[in-house]
Structures are given as structure tokens and as C-alpha cells.
Amino acid sequence: MKKNSLILLAIMLAAGIFLSACGESGNGGGSSSSDSDDGGGEKTNLTMGTGSVGGVYYPLGGEMANLWSDNIDMDGFDVSSVESGASVENIAKIQSGDFQLGIAQNTTMLDAINGEGEFKGKKIDNVEVIGSLYPEALQVVTLDSTGIKSIEDLKGKKVAIGPPGGATRAAAELVLSAYGLEEGDYKAYEEGFGDAKSKLQNGTIDASFAVVGVPSSTTDELQASTKEVKFLNIEGDALKQVTDNSQYEAYTVEPGTYDWQDEPVQTVTAMALLLASKNQVSEDLAYQLTKTLYENQGDMSIAQAKLITKDSAMTGAKDLPFHAGAEKYFKEAGIK
């Protein structure tokens, strides 16, 4: 090979090595930010954490995913709604980048932001609010045939307190403690709402706790199969203790909320929130998610959809960080 050709080849090889190095370390190399799984890159292919089968989060998440898919025209846009342990797990997985969207109670989100409860000592800075969805009531349910008449009667009984990673678990322990019942005073079952219904129906457990939107289809199904659903009230000093030591508020499930319900039920309530990743959901996409949800919620069939309104979009969330895209929509709509 001639000398000039060898020199040219050497120059070309050096240039190739240089460009390759730039591609690996600069913005042009590696995978695109839309495929990032570390919580730091924006995505259009989103995963949304919901809750256990039998609760409201799970079917609502599926309907919201369909609503967005039908109305948002964006390259590569897709939402996968998945079953999860609900509030605590959804927040933790949005923080880590495993989920980009999730549903959670405002009480749990407040704990997360303040580093309290399940999030003690943990930093949550990648999770922001899209908006409030609907009020959730803590329903403490048993059957007439158990002979249980009050929460005090749960001593020594088999009680479903909700799965780990969900707000029901914390609420159940808070209420039981307010009635003087601590761990060991009852046999705890860590069941999701659907499994708890089945176990209550077949006599495996005596009672179950569920923080869920009302009316709850699971409770309706239990009544349809047994004809003996009984709600246990949270009232008196115990109710005051719960509301004084948490973000829960007193709430009455009015007669007729369920077709078969004749008496009011005294309990506590929190708000369900839609949350999004600050880092992985862009301002534009969050804006479209928010706008689509609050302007088209009537297209969803689930009962709680009628409670998702612009008027209540910030209820229970005013002390929480909102996503910039949601704020943009709310300001445009005259809400914030």
C-alpha cells in the first residue's frame, strides 16, 4: 500500500474512533430518553399502578387508560394499567421510575412528601399530583351471621386488613388501635378486596376493612350472594382519635348509597388522587392527560367517574406538589 494511502487510512480510523466515543458519551448515543427506566427520561409509553382486583382503583385505571388512548393522538403514546398493592407501592414505583402514573390516597401522598409513615426516612421528589379523583370511605364489613356488632367485637377474630403497600392496611391498624385492639389481639389477613370478599363469604374470615369508593361493586356482590352484609360504624371517641391523628375526615355513607342500605354508616374518608412522574411525564403530556380526564370523564362507565369533576380537582391536594402540565390546564380552565 502506498504511503499516502496508509496516512489516509490512519486518519479515517482515528476519526471513526473519535465519533464513536462522542456517540457513547453525548446526547446522540445510547438508547433514547423515551426508553429510560431510571426515572430520569421522558416517556410516552406509560405504566400506571392501580390497586387490587375487587377495589375501585383497578377498574378505574383500566377505564382511564382507555379514555386517554381514545383521545390523545401522540406518537408512541400508550398507557398500560396494572394491578398493584395500591397507594404506597404506586408512589414508591413512580419515584423509582417503574411506574409513570398511579392512583393513591391523599393521606398516603402527604406521608410520602413529609417523609412519614411508610416513607419515614425516604425522599420522594419525583411524584406529583395530576388531580383529585373521588372521595374514598373506609368500609368495615362483616356478616349478620358472625354476631359481630361493633369494632370492639373484632378482638380474637379473623380480620382482613388489606395488602401490604396499600392505604387500607394503615387505616385498619389506625382504627383498630383507636378501639384498643393492637397486633396480636386479632388474626390479620393481608387480603386484597376481591379475596377478602370471597373469604368473608365462605367463613374463612369474620370481617374486612377496605378504603374504597362508594358504592363498591365488591360490597354489592357480597350482599347479592349472602343477603346479610353489615357495616360497622367508626364513632365516638374512637372516631375523634382517628381524625385527630391522621389526615382522614369524618364521613357518613348516606342511606341509599347502596340500594339495599337503610341506615347511615359513620366512618372516615380520604381523597383518591391521580399521580404522575415529574421526570418521566412531560409537561405537554401531563397537560393532555389532565385535560382529557376532566373534560371527558363522562365517557367512563364506572360509578366513581361522575365524581371526577373540575370543581373537585384539587380537593384534599392543595398542600401537595402539582405537575406543571396539570397546573397549566387548571389555570387555563380557571380552576387555579
Secondary structure by P-SEA (a helix, b strand, c coil): ccaaaaaaaaaaaaaaaaaaaaaaccccccccccccccccccccbbbbbbbccccaaaaaaaaaaaaaaacccccbbbbbbbbcccaaaaaaaaaacccccccccaaaaaaaaaccccccccccccbbbccccbbbbbccccccccccccccccccbbbbccccccaaaaaaaaaaaaaccccccbbbbbccaaaaaaaaaaccccccccccccccaaaaaaaaaccbbbbbbbccaaaaaaaacccbbbbbbcccccccccbbbbbbbbbbbbbbbcccccaaaaaaaaaaaaaccccccccccccccccccccccccccccaaaaaaaaaaccc
